[in-house]
Amino acid sequence: MPDDGIAERKNATMNSTRRDLLRGAAGMAALCGLGAAAGAGAAERKAGLKIGIATLGFGDHSNADLAKELAAAGIRIVQLFLSQKESKFWKYNGRSDVSSLTPERCRGIAAAYRDAGIEIHSIGVYTNLIHPDEAERAANLAYFDAMMAVGGHMGVKTFITEAGHFHDDKAPPPRIAIEFQDPVWPQTVDVVRQLAALAEKHDAKILLEPFYRGFLASAKRVRTFVEAVNSPRVRVLLDPANLIELNDLDEMFAQLGPYIDCLHAKDRKLHVEKGVAAGQGDVDYKRFVTLAAERTPHAPLVLEYVGPKDYKDALAHLKNAIRAAGLSEA
């Protein structure tokens, strides 16, 4: 439909005084300045992806030796698993006695990395939160509490865990695995709410990592669980290799994007249980890093399932994917 105001606006423009024109020019200059500032802000928002590495595969290294090697390879972020020669406290799906990790000893471990220019992003705990025995669950929560205290002495506020696994070797397998039995959902919501309260005490946060054969078995299930817990202290670590059997990459980020604070960069072949180093499986790494840059640019990509013999190959694969996607590293 014609706009009768167009002619009037044209005439007004033609009759503008020199002062109006100068004022308009000044306004345009200001707008250009704002546009440049906005462009600079956009550039800041598109800062490169951060790359880190999990220390779990380096059990024969001391913390100081590992920090020196990783720094030489350009790594500036680690996810610390207490699995190095002088700090072997790692126990998957259970707990360890960490009473000998005094504040001074904790500060020494942290200093080994920070003196090499490496940030400790988070600490892996990975205890069992779904154990059917209430006393065991309570003991595992107490262990998690102790690990958050350890992290506090190191200046670390982020802790990673799965929900855990339980199989009674002395009894026949149940018709429905414990992870999916009806009472376990509300029980685990309650346990993780208790964990969130402990995290509040330590001014910390917990990142839950899904795995397709465990309680947190799919992207949707993780999202609905985190929403049921309903705590800002409980967030998500997405490991695409752990979910590719059930979800594609776009589904994972669509479901979990608002909750993701860290990403694991490993791999897995479809229809195969064993995880492998990045580049040895079926994860589409170019799509993975593209989605990471779009949806979770603040979350570091932490190489996992690597050790001294293969971490450089995995690192190269990740960096090549970032370049192929037209992205940059931090």
C-alpha positions in Angstrom: 0.0 0.0 0.0 1.4 3.5 -0.9 2.7 5.7 2.0 1.5 9.3 1.7 4.1 10.4 4.2 7.0 9.5 1.9 6.6 12.6 -0.2 6.4 14.8 2.9 9.5 13.3 4.3 11.3 13.8 1.0 10.4 17.5 0.9 11.4 18.0 4.5 14.8 16.4 3.7 15.3 18.7 0.7 14.5 21.8 2.8 16.9 20.9 5.6 19.2 23.7 6.6 22.9 23.4 6.5 22.8 23.1 10.3 20.4 20.2 10.1 22.7 18.5 7.6 25.7 19.0 9.9 23.7 17.7 12.8 22.7 14.7 10.7 26.3 14.1 9.8 27.3 14.2 13.4 24.6 11.8 14.2 25.7 9.4 11.5 29.3 9.6 12.9 28.0 8.8 16.3 26.0 5.9 14.9 29.1 4.7 13.1 31.0 4.9 16.4 28.3 2.9 18.1 28.4 0.4 15.3 32.2 0.0 15.6 31.8 -0.5 19.4 29.1 -3.1 18.8 31.4 -4.8 16.3 34.1 -4.9 18.9 31.7 -6.3 21.4 30.7 -9.0 18.9 34.4 -9.8 18.3 34.8 -10.2 22.1 31.8 -12.5 22.2 33.3 -14.6 19.5 36.5 -15.2 21.4 38.3 -18.5 20.4 37.5 -21.8 21.9 39.5 -22.9 25.0 41.2 -26.2 24.9 42.2 -28.2 28.0 43.1 -31.8 28.9 42.2 -34.2 31.6 45.1 -35.5 33.7 43.7 -39.0 34.3 45.8 -40.7 31.6 49.1 -39.4 32.9 49.5 -41.6 36.1 53.2 -42.0 35.6 53.9 -38.3 35.7 54.3 -36.1 38.8 52.1 -33.0 38.8 55.1 -30.8 38.2 56.4 -32.9 35.3 52.9 -33.1 33.7 52.4 -29.3 34.0 55.8 -28.7 32.3 55.0 -31.1 29.4 51.5 -29.8 28.9 52.6 -26.2 29.0 55.3 -27.0 26.3 52.4 -28.4 24.1 50.5 -25.2 24.5 47.9 -26.5 26.9 46.7 -23.8 29.4 43.7 -25.6 31.1 43.5 -29.0 32.9 40.8 -30.9 34.5 42.5 -32.4 37.5 42.1 -36.0 38.4 44.1 -36.9 41.5 45.9 -39.7 39.7 49.5 -38.4 39.4 52.5 -40.2 41.0 52.5 -38.2 44.3 48.7 -37.7 44.5 47.0 -41.0 43.7 43.6 -40.6 45.2 41.5 -41.3 42.1 38.8 -44.0 42.5 36.0 -44.2 39.9 32.4 -44.8 41.2 33.5 -44.9 44.8 35.6 -42.8 47.3 39.1 -42.4 48.6 40.5 -41.3 51.9 41.7 -37.8 51.2 42.5 -36.9 54.8 46.2 -36.7 54.0 45.6 -33.9 51.5 46.4 -31.1 53.9 45.8 -27.5 52.8 49.6 -27.1 52.3 49.8 -30.2 50.1 46.8 -29.0 48.1 48.3 -25.7 47.5 51.5 -27.4 46.4 49.7 -29.4 43.7 47.9 -26.4 42.5 51.1 -24.4 42.3 52.7 -27.0 40.1 50.2 -26.1 37.4 49.8 -22.4 38.0 53.5 -21.9 38.0 53.5 -23.4 34.5 50.8 -21.0 33.4 48.0 -23.6 33.5 44.6 -23.1 35.0 42.9 -25.9 37.0 39.4 -25.6 35.6 37.8 -28.4 37.6 38.4 -31.6 39.6 37.0 -35.0 38.8 35.2 -36.7 41.6 32.9 -39.3 39.9 31.5 -41.0 43.0 28.3 -43.1 43.2 25.1 -41.1 43.8 22.6 -43.9 43.1 24.0 -46.7 45.4 21.0 -48.5 46.8 22.4 -48.5 50.4 21.6 -45.2 52.1 24.7 -45.4 54.3 26.9 -45.7 51.2 25.2 -42.7 49.6 25.8 -40.7 52.7 29.4 -41.7 52.8 29.8 -40.8 49.1 28.3 -37.4 49.8 30.7 -36.9 52.7 33.6 -37.8 50.3 32.3 -35.3 47.8 32.2 -32.7 50.6 35.8 -33.5 51.4 36.8 -33.2 47.8 35.2 -29.7 47.6 37.3 -28.7 50.6 40.4 -30.0 48.7 39.4 -28.0 45.7 38.9 -24.9 47.9 42.5 -25.1 49.1 43.5 -25.3 45.4 41.4 -22.4 44.4 39.1 -24.7 42.3 35.3 -24.3 42.5 34.0 -26.7 39.8 33.6 -30.5 40.3 32.7 -33.2 37.9 30.7 -36.4 38.5 28.5 -39.0 36.8 25.5 -40.3 38.7 27.4 -43.6 39.3 26.7 -47.3 38.7 25.6 -50.2 40.8 25.6 -53.9 40.0 25.2 -56.6 42.6 27.5 -59.4 41.5 26.0 -61.8 44.1 22.4 -61.5 42.8 20.9 -62.2 39.4 20.5 -59.2 37.2 17.2 -57.3 37.9 14.6 -57.2 35.1 15.1 -53.4 35.0 18.6 -52.0 35.7 18.7 -50.0 39.0 19.5 -46.8 37.1 15.9 -46.9 35.6 13.9 -48.3 38.4 11.0 -46.0 39.5 12.2 -45.1 43.0 15.7 -44.2 41.9 14.7 -41.0 40.1 13.2 -39.2 43.1 15.9 -40.7 45.4 18.7 -39.3 43.1 17.0 -35.9 42.8 17.1 -35.7 46.6 20.7 -36.8 46.8 21.8 -34.2 44.2 19.9 -31.6 46.1 21.9 -32.5 49.1 25.0 -32.3 47.0 23.9 -28.8 45.8 23.6 -27.7 49.4 27.2 -28.9 50.1 28.3 -27.0 47.0 26.6 -23.9 48.3 28.6 -24.2 51.5 31.8 -24.3 49.5 30.7 -21.7 47.0 31.2 -24.4 44.3 29.3 -25.9 41.5 28.7 -29.5 40.3 28.8 -30.5 36.7 26.9 -33.8 35.9 28.2 -35.8 33.0 25.8 -38.1 31.1 26.5 -41.6 29.7 24.1 -43.6 27.6 24.4 -46.7 29.8 23.9 -44.9 33.1 21.3 -43.0 35.0 21.9 -39.8 33.0 21.3 -41.7 29.8 20.2 -39.1 27.2 20.3 -35.4 26.7 16.6 -35.0 27.5 16.9 -37.1 30.6 19.8 -35.0 31.8 17.9 -31.8 31.1 14.8 -32.9 32.9 16.9 -34.1 35.9 18.8 -30.8 36.2 15.5 -29.0 36.0 14.0 -31.3 38.7 17.0 -30.6 41.0 16.5 -26.9 40.3 19.7 -25.5 41.7 22.1 -22.9 40.1 24.9 -25.0 41.7 24.1 -28.0 39.5 25.2 -27.7 35.8 26.3 -30.1 33.0 29.4 -31.4 31.4 28.6 -32.6 27.9 30.6 -35.4 26.5 29.1 -36.0 23.0 30.9 -39.4 22.7 28.8 -40.6 25.7 25.5 -39.8 23.9 26.0 -40.4 20.2 24.3 -43.8 20.5 21.1 -42.0 21.4 21.3 -38.4 20.3 22.9 -36.5 17.5 25.0 -33.4 18.2 22.3 -30.9 17.5 19.9 -32.6 19.8 22.5 -32.6 22.6 23.1 -28.9 22.4 19.4 -28.1 21.9 18.5 -29.9 25.1 21.5 -29.0 27.3 22.9 -25.8 25.9 21.8 -23.5 28.7 23.3 -25.8 31.3 26.7 -26.7 29.8 29.8 -25.3 31.5 32.4 -27.8 30.1 32.8 -30.2 27.2 34.7 -33.4 27.0 36.5 -33.9 23.7 36.9 -37.7 23.2 35.4 -40.1 20.7 33.5 -43.3 20.3 32.5 -45.6 17.5 28.7 -46.1 17.1 27.4 -49.3 18.7 30.6 -49.7 20.6 30.9 -49.2 24.4 34.5 -48.3 24.6 35.5 -44.6 24.4 38.6 -43.6 22.5 40.7 -40.5 21.9 39.5 -37.7 19.7 39.7 -38.6 16.0 39.3 -42.4 16.5 35.6 -42.6 16.5 32.4 -41.4 14.9 31.9 -38.0 16.5 31.6 -35.3 13.8 34.2 -32.9 15.3 33.7 -30.1 12.9 30.0 -30.0 13.8 30.9 -30.4 17.5 33.1 -27.4 17.6 30.8 -25.3 15.5 27.9 -26.0 18.0 30.3 -25.4 20.9 31.2 -22.0 19.5 27.6 -21.1 18.8 25.9 -22.4 22.0 28.6 -22.7 24.7 31.6 -20.5 23.8 32.5 -20.1 27.5 32.9 -23.9 28.0 36.4 -25.3 27.5 36.8 -28.4 25.4 38.8 -30.8 27.6 40.6 -33.7 25.8 39.9 -37.0 27.6 40.9 -40.6 27.3 44.4 -39.6 26.3 47.8 -40.1 27.7 51.5 -39.4 26.9 51.4 -41.5 23.7 48.3 -40.1 22.0 47.4 -36.7 23.4 49.3 -34.8 20.7 47.4 -36.6 18.0 44.0 -35.9 19.7 45.0 -32.3 20.2 45.9 -31.9 16.5 42.6 -33.5 15.5 40.7 -31.0 17.7 42.7 -28.0 16.4 42.2 -29.2 12.8 38.4 -29.4 13.4 38.4 -25.8 14.8 40.3 -24.5 11.8 38.1 -26.4 9.3 35.0 -24.9 10.9 36.5 -21.4 10.4 36.9 -20.9 14.2 39.8 -19.9 16.3 41.4 -21.0 19.6 41.5 -18.8 22.7 
